[in-house]
Amino acid sequence: MEGTDTIITKKIQKLKKKIAMNTPINVRKFGLAFGLTGTLLYVGCILLMITVGHGGTVDFFNSLLHGLDVSSIIRMDVPLWEAGIGIVQTFILSWLIGACIAGFYNATLPKETR
């Protein structure tokens, strides 16, 4: 019976190692997730500006930024091409941030898990 106990114990230990958070992150997929999230936030800001106007946009960002007055920097006459470039830039920057986070995480993993 003791032999069976040691086999079960070894299997449990092996399973615990698999469950441990030492799994590498796919850098491209994590970057894509960050990029799409950043783009979604950017589009959300566009929709907010379109629907609530200057006053509502200023109120929203003033409350979000804890009293920082953004009324002098909010611009409502943003051309469509400029918004398009902003979406692309936001996606690229967010993708790079996500890819860096995944890369740094993977670099800290033990060698046998990479």
TIRO-2110 file (N, C-alpha, C; in Angstrom, 1 decimal):
// TIRO-2110
0.8, -1.2, 0.0, N, 1, A
0.0, 0.0, 0.0, CA, 1, A
0.9, 1.3, 0.0, C, 1, A
2.0, 1.2, 0.6, N, 2, A
2.9, 2.3, 0.6, CA, 2, A
3.4, 2.8, -0.8, C, 2, A
3.6, 1.8, -1.6, N, 3, A
4.0, 2.1, -3.0, CA, 3, A
2.9, 2.9, -3.7, C, 3, A
1.7, 2.5, -3.5, N, 4, A
0.6, 3.2, -4.1, CA, 4, A
0.5, 4.7, -3.6, C, 4, A
0.7, 4.9, -2.3, N, 5, A
0.7, 6.2, -1.7, CA, 5, A
1.7, 7.1, -2.3, C, 5, A
2.9, 6.6, -2.5, N, 6, A
4.0, 7.4, -3.1, CA, 6, A
3.7, 7.7, -4.6, C, 6, A
3.1, 6.8, -5.3, N, 7, A
2.7, 7.1, -6.7, CA, 7, A
1.7, 8.2, -6.7, C, 7, A
0.7, 8.1, -5.9, N, 8, A
-0.4, 9.1, -5.8, CA, 8, A
0.2, 10.5, -5.4, C, 8, A
1.1, 10.5, -4.4, N, 9, A
1.8, 11.7, -4.0, CA, 9, A
2.6, 12.3, -5.1, C, 9, A
3.3, 11.5, -5.9, N, 10, A
4.1, 12.1, -7.0, CA, 10, A
3.2, 12.6, -8.1, C, 10, A
2.0, 12.0, -8.3, N, 11, A
1.1, 12.5, -9.3, CA, 11, A
0.5, 13.8, -8.9, C, 11, A
0.2, 13.9, -7.6, N, 12, A
-0.4, 15.2, -7.0, CA, 12, A
0.7, 16.3, -7.1, C, 12, A
1.9, 16.0, -6.8, N, 13, A
2.9, 17.0, -6.9, CA, 13, A
3.1, 17.5, -8.4, C, 13, A
3.1, 16.5, -9.3, N, 14, A
3.2, 16.8, -10.7, CA, 14, A
2.0, 17.7, -11.2, C, 14, A
0.8, 17.4, -10.7, N, 15, A
-0.4, 18.2, -11.1, CA, 15, A
-0.3, 19.6, -10.5, C, 15, A
0.3, 19.7, -9.3, N, 16, A
0.4, 21.0, -8.7, CA, 16, A
1.4, 21.9, -9.5, C, 16, A
2.4, 21.3, -10.0, N, 17, A
3.4, 22.0, -10.9, CA, 17, A
2.7, 22.5, -12.1, C, 17, A
1.8, 21.7, -12.7, N, 18, A
1.1, 22.1, -13.9, CA, 18, A
0.1, 23.3, -13.6, C, 18, A
-0.5, 23.3, -12.4, N, 19, A
-1.4, 24.3, -12.1, CA, 19, A
-0.7, 25.6, -11.7, C, 19, A
0.5, 25.5, -11.3, N, 20, A
1.3, 26.7, -10.9, CA, 20, A
1.3, 27.8, -12.1, C, 20, A
1.3, 29.0, -11.7, N, 21, A
1.3, 30.1, -12.7, CA, 21, A
2.6, 30.3, -13.4, C, 21, A
3.2, 29.3, -13.8, N, 22, A
4.5, 29.4, -14.5, CA, 22, A
4.3, 29.1, -16.0, C, 22, A
3.2, 29.5, -16.5, N, 23, A
2.9, 29.3, -17.9, CA, 23, A
3.2, 30.5, -18.7, C, 23, A
4.0, 30.4, -19.8, N, 24, A
4.3, 31.5, -20.6, CA, 24, A
3.1, 32.1, -21.3, C, 24, A
3.1, 33.4, -21.5, N, 25, A
2.1, 34.1, -22.2, CA, 25, A
2.4, 34.3, -23.6, C, 25, A
1.5, 34.1, -24.5, N, 26, A
1.7, 34.3, -25.9, CA, 26, A
1.8, 35.8, -26.1, C, 26, A
2.9, 36.3, -26.6, N, 27, A
3.2, 37.7, -26.7, CA, 27, A
2.3, 38.4, -27.7, C, 27, A
2.1, 37.8, -28.8, N, 28, A
1.3, 38.4, -29.9, CA, 28, A
-0.2, 38.5, -29.5, C, 28, A
-0.7, 37.4, -28.9, N, 29, A
-2.1, 37.4, -28.4, CA, 29, A
-2.3, 38.4, -27.3, C, 29, A
-1.4, 38.5, -26.4, N, 30, A
-1.5, 39.5, -25.3, CA, 30, A
-1.5, 40.9, -25.8, C, 30, A
-0.5, 41.1, -26.8, N, 31, A
-0.5, 42.4, -27.4, CA, 31, A
-1.7, 42.8, -28.1, C, 31, A
-2.3, 41.8, -28.8, N, 32, A
-3.6, 42.0, -29.5, CA, 32, A
-4.7, 42.4, -28.6, C, 32, A
-4.7, 41.7, -27.4, N, 33, A
-5.8, 41.9, -26.4, CA, 33, A
-5.6, 43.4, -25.9, C, 33, A
-4.4, 43.8, -25.7, N, 34, A
-4.2, 45.2, -25.2, CA, 34, A
-4.5, 46.2, -26.3, C, 34, A
-4.1, 45.9, -27.5, N, 35, A
-4.4, 46.8, -28.6, CA, 35, A
-5.9, 47.0, -28.9, C, 35, A
-6.6, 45.9, -28.9, N, 36, A
-8.1, 46.0, -29.1, CA, 36, A
-8.8, 46.7, -27.9, C, 36, A
-8.3, 46.5, -26.7, N, 37, A
-8.8, 47.2, -25.5, CA, 37, A
-8.6, 48.7, -25.6, C, 37, A
-7.4, 49.1, -26.0, N, 38, A
-7.1, 50.5, -26.1, CA, 38, A
-7.9, 51.1, -27.2, C, 38, A
-8.1, 50.4, -28.3, N, 39, A
-8.9, 50.9, -29.4, CA, 39, A
-10.4, 51.0, -29.0, C, 39, A
-10.8, 50.1, -28.3, N, 40, A
-12.2, 50.1, -27.8, CA, 40, A
-12.4, 51.4, -26.9, C, 40, A
-11.5, 51.6, -26.0, N, 41, A
-11.5, 52.8, -25.1, CA, 41, A
-11.5, 54.1, -26.0, C, 41, A
-10.7, 54.1, -27.0, N, 42, A
-10.6, 55.3, -27.9, CA, 42, A
-12.0, 55.5, -28.6, C, 42, A
-12.5, 54.5, -29.1, N, 43, A
-13.9, 54.6, -29.8, CA, 43, A
-14.9, 55.0, -28.8, C, 43, A
-14.8, 54.5, -27.6, N, 44, A
-15.7, 54.9, -26.5, CA, 44, A
-15.7, 56.4, -26.3, C, 44, A
-14.4, 56.9, -26.3, N, 45, A
-14.3, 58.4, -26.1, CA, 45, A
-14.9, 59.2, -27.2, C, 45, A
-14.7, 58.6, -28.5, N, 46, A
-15.3, 59.3, -29.6, CA, 46, A
-16.9, 59.3, -29.5, C, 46, A
-17.4, 58.2, -29.1, N, 47, A
-18.9, 58.1, -29.0, CA, 47, A
-19.4, 59.0, -27.8, C, 47, A
-18.6, 59.1, -26.8, N, 48, A
-19.0, 60.0, -25.7, CA, 48, A
-19.0, 61.5, -26.2, C, 48, A
-18.0, 61.9, -26.9, N, 49, A
-17.9, 63.2, -27.4, CA, 49, A
-19.0, 63.5, -28.4, C, 49, A
-19.4, 62.6, -29.2, N, 50, A
-20.5, 62.8, -30.2, CA, 50, A
-21.8, 62.9, -29.4, C, 50, A
-22.0, 62.1, -28.4, N, 51, A
-23.4, 62.0, -27.8, CA, 51, A
-23.6, 63.1, -26.8, C, 51, A
-22.7, 63.5, -26.0, N, 52, A
-22.9, 64.4, -24.9, CA, 52, A
-22.4, 65.8, -25.1, C, 52, A
-21.7, 66.0, -26.2, N, 53, A
-21.2, 67.4, -26.5, CA, 53, A
-20.1, 67.8, -25.6, C, 53, A
-19.7, 69.1, -25.8, N, 54, A
-18.5, 69.7, -25.1, CA, 54, A
-18.7, 69.7, -23.6, C, 54, A
-19.9, 70.2, -23.1, N, 55, A
-20.1, 70.3, -21.7, CA, 55, A
-20.1, 68.9, -21.0, C, 55, A
-20.8, 67.9, -21.6, N, 56, A
-20.8, 66.6, -21.0, CA, 56, A
-19.5, 65.9, -21.0, C, 56, A
-18.7, 66.1, -22.1, N, 57, A
-17.3, 65.6, -22.2, CA, 57, A
-16.4, 66.2, -21.1, C, 57, A
-16.5, 67.5, -21.0, N, 58, A
-15.7, 68.1, -19.9, CA, 58, A
-16.1, 67.6, -18.5, C, 58, A
-17.4, 67.5, -18.3, N, 59, A
-17.9, 67.0, -17.0, CA, 59, A
-17.4, 65.6, -16.7, C, 59, A
-17.5, 64.8, -17.7, N, 60, A
-17.0, 63.4, -17.6, CA, 60, A
-15.5, 63.3, -17.3, C, 60, A
-14.7, 64.0, -18.0, N, 61, A
-13.3, 63.8, -17.8, CA, 61, A
-12.8, 64.6, -16.6, C, 61, A
-13.5, 65.7, -16.2, N, 62, A
-13.2, 66.3, -15.0, CA, 62, A
-13.4, 65.4, -13.8, C, 62, A
-14.6, 64.7, -13.8, N, 63, A
-14.8, 63.8, -12.7, CA, 63, A
-13.9, 62.6, -12.7, C, 63, A
-13.6, 62.1, -13.9, N, 64, A
-12.7, 61.0, -14.0, CA, 64, A
-11.3, 61.3, -13.6, C, 64, A
-10.8, 62.5, -13.8, N, 65, A
-9.5, 62.9, -13.4, CA, 65, A
-9.4, 63.7, -12.1, C, 65, A
-10.4, 63.5, -11.3, N, 66, A
-10.5, 64.0, -9.9, CA, 66, A
-10.2, 65.5, -9.8, C, 66, A
-11.0, 66.3, -10.5, N, 67, A
-11.0, 67.7, -10.4, CA, 67, A
-10.0, 68.4, -11.3, C, 67, A
-9.3, 67.7, -12.1, N, 68, A
-8.4, 68.4, -13.1, CA, 68, A
-9.3, 69.0, -14.2, C, 68, A
-9.2, 70.3, -14.4, N, 69, A
-10.0, 71.0, -15.4, CA, 69, A
-9.5, 70.8, -16.8, C, 69, A
-10.3, 70.1, -17.6, N, 70, A
-9.9, 69.8, -19.0, CA, 70, A
-10.6, 70.6, -20.0, C, 70, A
-11.4, 71.6, -19.5, N, 71, A
-12.2, 72.4, -20.5, CA, 71, A
-11.4, 73.2, -21.5, C, 71, A
-10.2, 73.5, -21.1, N, 72, A
-9.3, 74.3, -22.1, CA, 72, A
-8.6, 73.4, -23.1, C, 72, A
-8.6, 72.1, -22.9, N, 73, A
-7.9, 71.2, -23.8, CA, 73, A
-8.8, 70.3, -24.6, C, 73, A
-10.1, 70.2, -24.3, N, 74, A
-11.0, 69.4, -25.0, CA, 74, A
-11.4, 70.1, -26.3, C, 74, A
-11.1, 69.4, -27.4, N, 75, A
-11.4, 70.0, -28.8, CA, 75, A
-12.5, 69.1, -29.4, C, 75, A
-13.6, 69.7, -29.8, N, 76, A
-14.7, 69.0, -30.4, CA, 76, A
-14.7, 68.9, -31.9, C, 76, A
-13.9, 69.7, -32.6, N, 77, A
-13.8, 69.8, -34.0, CA, 77, A
-12.7, 68.9, -34.6, C, 77, A
-12.7, 67.7, -34.2, N, 78, A
-11.6, 66.7, -34.6, CA, 78, A
-12.0, 66.2, -36.0, C, 78, A
-11.1, 66.4, -37.0, N, 79, A
-11.5, 65.8, -38.3, CA, 79, A
-11.4, 64.3, -38.3, C, 79, A
-12.2, 63.7, -39.2, N, 80, A
-12.3, 62.2, -39.3, CA, 80, A
-10.9, 61.6, -39.5, C, 80, A
-10.1, 62.1, -40.4, N, 81, A
-8.8, 61.5, -40.7, CA, 81, A
-7.9, 61.5, -39.4, C, 81, A
-8.0, 62.6, -38.6, N, 82, A
-7.3, 62.7, -37.4, CA, 82, A
-7.7, 61.6, -36.4, C, 82, A
-9.0, 61.4, -36.3, N, 83, A
-9.5, 60.4, -35.4, CA, 83, A
-9.1, 59.0, -35.9, C, 83, A
-9.1, 58.8, -37.2, N, 84, A
-8.6, 57.5, -37.7, CA, 84, A
-7.1, 57.2, -37.4, C, 84, A
-6.3, 58.3, -37.5, N, 85, A
-4.9, 58.1, -37.2, CA, 85, A
-4.7, 57.9, -35.7, C, 85, A
-5.6, 58.5, -34.9, N, 86, A
-5.5, 58.3, -33.4, CA, 86, A
-5.9, 56.9, -33.1, C, 86, A
-6.9, 56.3, -33.8, N, 87, A
-7.2, 54.9, -33.5, CA, 87, A
-6.1, 54.0, -33.8, C, 87, A
-5.4, 54.2, -35.0, N, 88, A
-4.3, 53.4, -35.4, CA, 88, A
-3.1, 53.5, -34.4, C, 88, A
-2.8, 54.8, -34.0, N, 89, A
-1.7, 55.0, -33.1, CA, 89, A
-2.0, 54.4, -31.7, C, 89, A
-3.3, 54.5, -31.2, N, 90, A
-3.7, 53.9, -30.0, CA, 90, A
-3.5, 52.4, -30.0, C, 90, A
-3.9, 51.8, -31.1, N, 91, A
-3.8, 50.3, -31.2, CA, 91, A
-2.3, 49.9, -31.2, C, 91, A
-1.5, 50.6, -31.9, N, 92, A
-0.1, 50.2, -32.0, CA, 92, A
0.6, 50.4, -30.6, C, 92, A
0.3, 51.5, -30.0, N, 93, A
0.9, 51.8, -28.7, CA, 93, A
0.5, 50.8, -27.6, C, 93, A
-0.8, 50.5, -27.6, N, 94, A
-1.4, 49.5, -26.7, CA, 94, A
-0.9, 48.1, -27.0, C, 94, A
-0.7, 47.8, -28.3, N, 95, A
-0.1, 46.5, -28.6, CA, 95, A
1.3, 46.3, -28.1, C, 95, A
2.1, 47.4, -28.3, N, 96, A
3.5, 47.4, -27.8, CA, 96, A
3.5, 47.2, -26.2, C, 96, A
2.6, 47.9, -25.5, N, 97, A
2.6, 47.8, -24.1, CA, 97, A
2.2, 46.4, -23.7, C, 97, A
1.2, 45.8, -24.3, N, 98, A
0.8, 44.4, -24.0, CA, 98, A
1.9, 43.4, -24.3, C, 98, A
2.6, 43.6, -25.4, N, 99, A
3.7, 42.7, -25.8, CA, 99, A
4.8, 42.8, -24.9, C, 99, A
5.1, 44.0, -24.4, N, 100, A
6.2, 44.2, -23.4, CA, 100, A
5.9, 43.5, -22.1, C, 100, A
4.6, 43.7, -21.6, N, 101, A
4.3, 43.1, -20.4, CA, 101, A
4.4, 41.6, -20.5, C, 101, A
3.9, 41.0, -21.6, N, 102, A
4.0, 39.5, -21.8, CA, 102, A
5.5, 39.1, -21.9, C, 102, A
6.3, 39.9, -22.6, N, 103, A
7.7, 39.5, -22.8, CA, 103, A
8.4, 39.6, -21.4, C, 103, A
8.2, 40.7, -20.7, N, 104, A
8.8, 40.8, -19.4, CA, 104, A
8.4, 39.6, -18.4, C, 104, A
7.1, 39.3, -18.4, N, 105, A
6.6, 38.2, -17.6, CA, 105, A
7.3, 36.9, -18.0, C, 105, A
7.4, 36.6, -19.3, N, 106, A
8.0, 35.4, -19.8, CA, 106, A
9.5, 35.3, -19.4, C, 106, A
10.1, 36.5, -19.4, N, 107, A
11.6, 36.5, -19.1, CA, 107, A
11.8, 36.2, -17.7, C, 107, A
10.8, 36.4, -16.8, N, 108, A
11.0, 36.1, -15.4, CA, 108, A
10.7, 34.7, -15.0, C, 108, A
10.2, 33.9, -15.9, N, 109, A
9.8, 32.5, -15.7, CA, 109, A
11.1, 31.7, -15.5, C, 109, A
11.0, 30.6, -14.8, N, 110, A
12.1, 29.7, -14.7, CA, 110, A
12.4, 29.1, -16.1, C, 110, A
13.7, 28.8, -16.4, N, 111, A
14.1, 28.3, -17.7, CA, 111, A
13.3, 27.1, -18.2, C, 111, A
13.0, 26.2, -17.3, N, 112, A
12.3, 24.9, -17.7, CA, 112, A
10.9, 25.1, -18.1, C, 112, A
10.3, 26.3, -17.8, N, 113, A
8.9, 26.5, -18.2, CA, 113, A
8.8, 27.3, -19.5, C, 113, A
9.9, 27.9, -20.0, N, 114, A
9.8, 28.7, -21.2, CA, 114, A
9.8, 27.9, -22.4, C, 114, A
END
